[in-house]
């Protein structure tokens, strides 16, 4: 079957009996994408993708972030959380990272961990050089919710209030948010945290589950 | 077969027998998503399975894309797994690598799914051949 590679040989559609990779096929009998076949998968996939995005924008689905390597800014008009820890840390970049500069690939950061956090008017921007990737959420009635929020920041500002704060613990003995630092490092922890006009420059890491009602993802000239 | 043995035409022939663009797009999509996240392993381990999934899904996407390229006989299974992983990265990995990786992966999986071996040449190519 189909052993002659002459173009004039067969014009009708041949059944797809010969498997790919068989060496007897002529060079011009190529495999090809059949549109209708691809649509069998593309249509439901598009529907599911749209559904995921709608559910995320309504805050019904949590989304996980683990961005890093580039510094990015997070702002919120209000943050309320339970289970708060903060300690110094040293972050290592990937070997030969282009972002390392003269730092030797290490950044001194403050790690903040919050077990459950609620944020109003969350805004997150990453500078991509010339343009900013801007994500906003939680500006409506529904707030942004995050669990196990861990951020490594180089800068943190805002008006803060804490309940039952313990300052000067060893970072390896922290218990309120389930994250521990290295032995012999200064740290503090509190039962609840309230920060107004929060602004963070997060350097290396954040990894958490986010619920983002009113999600908006866009490119913008200005960051947060 | 009288085809010349230069590497270019060899590559063209190799490409003709597998869903090349599908596999390539899926591989690139997984790589793009992996590039958007570099959370230090320590934090990932603290957060547990959910943190790990952020790396696991794009890694599996890369594997599926490579397997589509190098084992095209099983392309249906790989593309089905590939599309599920691509959609899953919306939840686990920075909104699917900020949408880019998710779109690339979905398109790649659909191309691999819709690909059939041993098709008639397109009419354009047929005509060109006849003129030659």
Interface residues (C-beta under 8 A of the other chain):
Chain A: X2 X5 X7 X8 X10 X11 X13 X14 X16 X18 X19 X20 X21 X25 X26 X27 X28 X29 X30 X31 X32 X33 X34 X35 X36 X37 X38 X39 X40 X41 X42 X45 X46 X48 X49 X52 X53 X56 X61 X62 X63 X64 X65 X66 X67 X68 X69 X91 X92 X93 X94 X133 X135 X148 X150 X152 X178 X179 X204 X205 X206 X207 X208 X209 X217
Chain B: X1 X3 X9 X12 X13 X16 X17 X18 X19 X21 X22 X36 X37 X38 X39 X40 X43 X44 X46 X47 X50 X51 X53 X54 X55 X72 X73 X79 X80 X83 X86 X87 X90 X91 X92 X93 X94 X95 X98 X99 X102 X106 X109 X110 X111 X113 X114 X115 X116 X117 X118 X119 X120 X121 X122 X125 X126 X129 X130
